[in-house]
Protein backbone atom coordinates (compact mmCIF):
# COMPACT_ATOMS: atom_id res chain seq x y z
CA UNK A 1 0.00 0.00 0.00
CA UNK A 2 1.50 3.32 -1.08
CA UNK A 3 1.60 6.25 1.28
CA UNK A 4 0.81 9.67 -0.24
CA UNK A 5 3.59 12.23 0.15
CA UNK A 6 3.09 14.88 2.83
CA UNK A 7 1.76 18.28 1.76
CA UNK A 8 4.44 20.47 0.23
CA UNK A 9 6.70 17.53 -0.65
CA UNK A 10 8.32 17.59 -4.08
CA UNK A 11 6.42 15.56 -6.64
CA UNK A 12 8.30 13.08 -8.82
CA UNK A 13 9.35 14.73 -12.03
CA UNK A 14 9.00 13.23 -15.47
CA UNK A 15 8.20 14.15 -19.04
CA UNK A 16 4.71 15.56 -19.54
CA UNK A 17 2.28 13.37 -21.47
CA UNK A 18 2.59 13.78 -25.22
CA UNK A 19 -0.63 15.25 -26.63
CA UNK A 20 0.21 14.75 -30.30
CA UNK A 21 -3.40 15.06 -31.46
CA UNK A 22 -4.00 18.33 -29.63
CA UNK A 23 -0.70 19.77 -30.82
CA UNK A 24 -1.37 18.86 -34.46
CA UNK A 25 -4.89 20.31 -34.29
CA UNK A 26 -3.60 23.54 -32.77
CA UNK A 27 -0.77 24.04 -35.26
CA UNK A 28 -3.10 23.22 -38.17
CA UNK A 29 -5.76 25.69 -36.97
CA UNK A 30 -3.21 28.49 -36.54
CA UNK A 31 -1.68 27.89 -39.99
CA UNK A 32 -5.12 27.80 -41.62
CA UNK A 33 -6.17 31.02 -39.88
CA UNK A 34 -2.95 32.89 -40.71
CA UNK A 35 -3.01 31.81 -44.36
CA UNK A 36 -6.68 32.77 -44.64
CA UNK A 37 -5.92 36.17 -43.14
CA UNK A 38 -3.08 36.64 -45.62
CA UNK A 39 -5.41 35.86 -48.52
CA UNK A 40 -7.96 38.33 -47.19
CA UNK A 41 -5.53 41.20 -46.59
CA UNK A 42 -2.91 40.95 -49.32
CA UNK A 43 -3.60 42.46 -52.76
CA UNK A 44 -3.90 40.26 -55.82
CA UNK A 45 -0.54 39.26 -57.24
CA UNK A 46 2.44 37.00 -56.76
CA UNK A 47 2.90 37.87 -53.10
CA UNK A 48 -0.65 36.85 -52.27
CA UNK A 49 -0.27 33.60 -54.16
CA UNK A 50 2.99 32.79 -52.39
CA UNK A 51 1.63 33.57 -48.93
CA UNK A 52 -0.25 30.29 -48.44
CA UNK A 53 2.66 27.88 -49.12
CA UNK A 54 5.03 30.09 -47.11
CA UNK A 55 2.68 29.99 -44.11
CA UNK A 56 2.29 26.20 -44.22
CA UNK A 57 6.02 25.59 -44.66
CA UNK A 58 6.83 28.05 -41.89
CA UNK A 59 4.31 26.48 -39.52
CA UNK A 60 5.78 23.04 -40.18
CA UNK A 61 9.37 24.15 -39.60
CA UNK A 62 8.55 26.05 -36.41
CA UNK A 63 6.67 23.05 -35.03
CA UNK A 64 9.52 20.72 -36.00
CA UNK A 65 12.16 22.89 -34.35
CA UNK A 66 10.10 23.10 -31.16
CA UNK A 67 9.98 19.30 -31.06
CA UNK A 68 13.35 18.48 -29.51
CA UNK A 69 13.35 14.70 -30.02
CA UNK A 70 15.40 13.28 -32.86
CA UNK A 71 16.13 16.50 -34.70
CA UNK A 72 14.76 17.46 -38.09
CA UNK A 73 15.70 14.12 -39.64
CA UNK A 74 12.93 12.55 -37.60
CA UNK A 75 10.49 14.53 -39.75
CA UNK A 76 11.97 13.22 -42.99
CA UNK A 77 14.29 16.13 -43.76
CA UNK A 78 17.14 14.14 -45.27
CA UNK A 79 18.20 12.67 -48.62
CA UNK A 80 20.12 9.64 -47.44
CA UNK A 81 18.61 7.29 -50.06
CA UNK A 82 17.89 9.63 -52.97
CA UNK A 83 18.29 7.04 -55.75
CA UNK A 84 16.17 4.47 -53.93
CA UNK A 85 13.51 7.09 -53.25
CA UNK A 86 13.48 8.13 -56.91
CA UNK A 87 12.93 4.48 -57.78
CA UNK A 88 9.90 4.37 -55.50
CA UNK A 89 8.52 7.48 -57.22
CA UNK A 90 8.92 5.87 -60.65
CA UNK A 91 7.24 2.69 -59.41
CA UNK A 92 4.26 4.58 -57.98
CA UNK A 93 3.97 6.63 -61.19
CA UNK A 94 4.07 3.48 -63.34
CA UNK A 95 1.26 1.92 -61.31
CA UNK A 96 -0.94 5.00 -60.77
CA UNK A 97 -0.59 7.25 -63.82
CA UNK A 98 -1.76 4.94 -66.67
CA UNK A 99 -5.14 4.05 -65.09
CA UNK A 100 -5.60 7.68 -64.04
CA UNK A 101 -5.06 8.91 -67.61
CA UNK A 102 -7.45 6.28 -68.98
CA UNK A 103 -10.09 7.26 -66.42
CA UNK A 104 -9.56 10.95 -67.24
CA UNK A 105 -10.23 10.48 -70.95
CA UNK A 106 -13.10 8.07 -70.28
CA UNK A 107 -14.79 10.83 -68.27
CA UNK A 108 -13.81 14.02 -70.11
CA UNK A 109 -13.33 12.59 -73.59
CA UNK A 110 -10.58 13.20 -76.11
CA UNK A 111 -12.44 15.65 -78.39
CA UNK A 112 -10.37 18.79 -78.80
CA UNK A 113 -7.45 17.44 -76.77
CA UNK A 114 -3.92 17.69 -78.12
CA UNK A 115 -0.76 16.60 -76.31
CA UNK A 116 1.01 19.67 -74.93
CA UNK A 117 4.72 20.24 -75.39
CA UNK A 118 6.98 18.48 -72.86
CA UNK A 119 7.99 21.89 -71.53
CA UNK A 120 4.48 22.29 -70.10
CA UNK A 121 4.95 19.28 -67.84
CA UNK A 122 8.53 20.24 -66.95
CA UNK A 123 7.56 23.81 -66.08
CA UNK A 124 4.59 22.59 -64.04
CA UNK A 125 6.77 20.06 -62.24
CA UNK A 126 9.28 22.72 -61.20
CA UNK A 127 6.61 25.19 -60.10
CA UNK A 128 4.59 22.64 -58.14
CA UNK A 129 7.71 21.23 -56.47
CA UNK A 130 8.53 24.60 -54.90
CA UNK A 131 5.10 26.12 -54.33
CA UNK A 132 2.80 23.16 -53.70
CA UNK A 133 4.50 19.83 -53.07
CA UNK A 134 7.34 20.99 -50.82
CA UNK A 135 5.33 23.15 -48.37
CA UNK A 136 2.38 20.75 -48.27
CA UNK A 137 4.53 17.67 -47.75
CA UNK A 138 6.59 19.48 -45.12
CA UNK A 139 3.42 20.08 -43.14
CA UNK A 140 1.20 17.06 -43.74
CA UNK A 141 3.69 14.22 -44.22
CA UNK A 142 6.69 15.74 -42.45
CA UNK A 143 5.14 17.28 -39.36
CA UNK A 144 1.57 15.92 -39.08
CA UNK A 145 2.19 12.30 -40.05
CA UNK A 146 5.29 12.05 -37.87
CA UNK A 147 3.47 13.40 -34.83
CA UNK A 148 0.48 11.15 -35.49
CA UNK A 149 2.84 8.18 -35.61
CA UNK A 150 3.95 9.24 -32.13
CA UNK A 151 0.33 8.75 -31.11
CA UNK A 152 -0.34 5.68 -33.28
CA UNK A 153 2.93 3.82 -33.89
CA UNK A 154 3.03 2.16 -37.31
CA UNK A 155 2.54 -1.58 -37.62
CA UNK A 156 5.53 -3.72 -38.65
CA UNK A 157 6.14 -3.59 -42.39
CA UNK A 158 5.27 -6.64 -44.47
CA UNK A 159 7.24 -6.86 -47.70
CA UNK A 160 6.84 -4.16 -50.33
CA UNK A 161 3.11 -3.58 -49.83
CA UNK A 162 2.49 0.15 -49.16
CA UNK A 163 1.01 1.03 -45.75
CA UNK A 164 -2.21 2.43 -47.23
CA UNK A 165 -4.31 1.58 -44.16
CA UNK A 166 -1.91 3.00 -41.59
CA UNK A 167 -3.93 5.14 -39.17
CA UNK A 168 -1.53 8.10 -39.22
CA UNK A 169 -1.31 7.99 -43.03
CA UNK A 170 -5.12 8.04 -43.33
CA UNK A 171 -5.55 10.80 -40.72
CA UNK A 172 -2.90 13.02 -42.34
CA UNK A 173 -4.53 12.48 -45.75
CA UNK A 174 -7.95 13.38 -44.33
CA UNK A 175 -6.58 16.62 -42.85
CA UNK A 176 -4.88 17.31 -46.20
CA UNK A 177 -8.23 16.99 -48.00
CA UNK A 178 -10.14 19.06 -45.44
CA UNK A 179 -7.54 21.82 -45.82
CA UNK A 180 -8.05 21.90 -49.59
CA UNK A 181 -11.80 22.14 -49.01
CA UNK A 182 -11.32 25.02 -46.56
CA UNK A 183 -9.87 27.25 -49.31
CA UNK A 184 -12.81 26.65 -51.64
CA UNK A 185 -15.14 29.71 -51.83
CA UNK A 186 -18.18 27.42 -52.31
CA UNK A 187 -17.28 24.34 -50.26
CA UNK A 188 -20.67 22.64 -50.71
CA UNK A 189 -20.66 22.94 -54.51
CA UNK A 190 -19.68 20.02 -56.71
CA UNK A 191 -16.31 21.67 -57.37
CA UNK A 192 -15.83 22.29 -53.67
CA UNK A 193 -16.64 18.75 -52.62
CA UNK A 194 -14.33 17.56 -55.38
CA UNK A 195 -11.50 18.99 -53.29
CA UNK A 196 -12.05 16.12 -50.88
CA UNK A 197 -10.76 13.78 -53.60
CA UNK A 198 -7.27 14.99 -52.66
CA UNK A 199 -7.58 12.47 -49.83
CA UNK A 200 -6.64 9.65 -52.22
CA UNK A 201 -3.34 11.05 -53.52
CA UNK A 202 -2.69 12.13 -49.92
CA UNK A 203 -2.79 8.47 -48.90
CA UNK A 204 -0.22 7.66 -51.57
CA UNK A 205 2.04 10.53 -50.46
CA UNK A 206 1.78 9.29 -46.89
CA UNK A 207 2.55 5.73 -47.91
CA UNK A 208 5.68 6.92 -49.69
CA UNK A 209 6.72 8.85 -46.59
CA UNK A 210 6.25 5.75 -44.46
CA UNK A 211 8.02 3.45 -46.91
CA UNK A 212 11.07 5.61 -47.56
CA UNK A 213 11.42 7.35 -44.20
CA UNK A 214 11.93 10.73 -45.85
CA UNK A 215 10.12 13.52 -47.65
CA UNK A 216 12.00 13.40 -50.96
CA UNK A 217 9.80 10.71 -52.51
CA UNK A 218 6.42 12.20 -51.51
CA UNK A 219 7.53 15.68 -52.64
CA UNK A 220 8.62 14.40 -56.07
CA UNK A 221 5.54 12.22 -56.53
CA UNK A 222 3.23 15.03 -55.41
CA UNK A 223 4.80 17.41 -57.93
CA UNK A 224 4.60 14.76 -60.66
CA UNK A 225 0.88 14.21 -59.95
CA UNK A 226 0.19 17.94 -60.17
CA UNK A 227 2.25 18.25 -63.36
CA UNK A 228 0.35 15.36 -64.96
CA UNK A 229 -2.99 16.94 -64.08
CA UNK A 230 -1.92 20.33 -65.42
CA UNK A 231 -0.69 18.74 -68.66
CA UNK A 232 -3.99 16.92 -69.17
CA UNK A 233 -5.92 20.14 -68.61
CA UNK A 234 -3.61 22.13 -70.90
CA UNK A 235 -4.32 19.77 -73.80
CA UNK A 236 -7.85 21.13 -74.13
CA UNK A 237 -6.66 24.74 -74.32
CA UNK A 238 -4.30 24.32 -77.27
CA UNK A 239 -5.33 25.94 -80.58
Secondary structure, DSSP 8 states (H G I E B T S, - for coil): ------TT-----------HHHHHHHHHHHHHHHHHHHHHHS-SSHHHHHHHHHHHHHHHHHHHHH--SSTGGGGT---TTHHHHHHHHHHHHHHHHHHHHHHHHHHH-STT-----HHHHHHHHHHHIIIIIHHHHIIIIIIIHHHHHHHS------TT---TT-HHHHHHHHHHHHHHHHT-TTTTSHHHHHGGGHHHHHHHHHHHHHHHSSSHHHHHHHHHHHHHHHHHHHTTT--
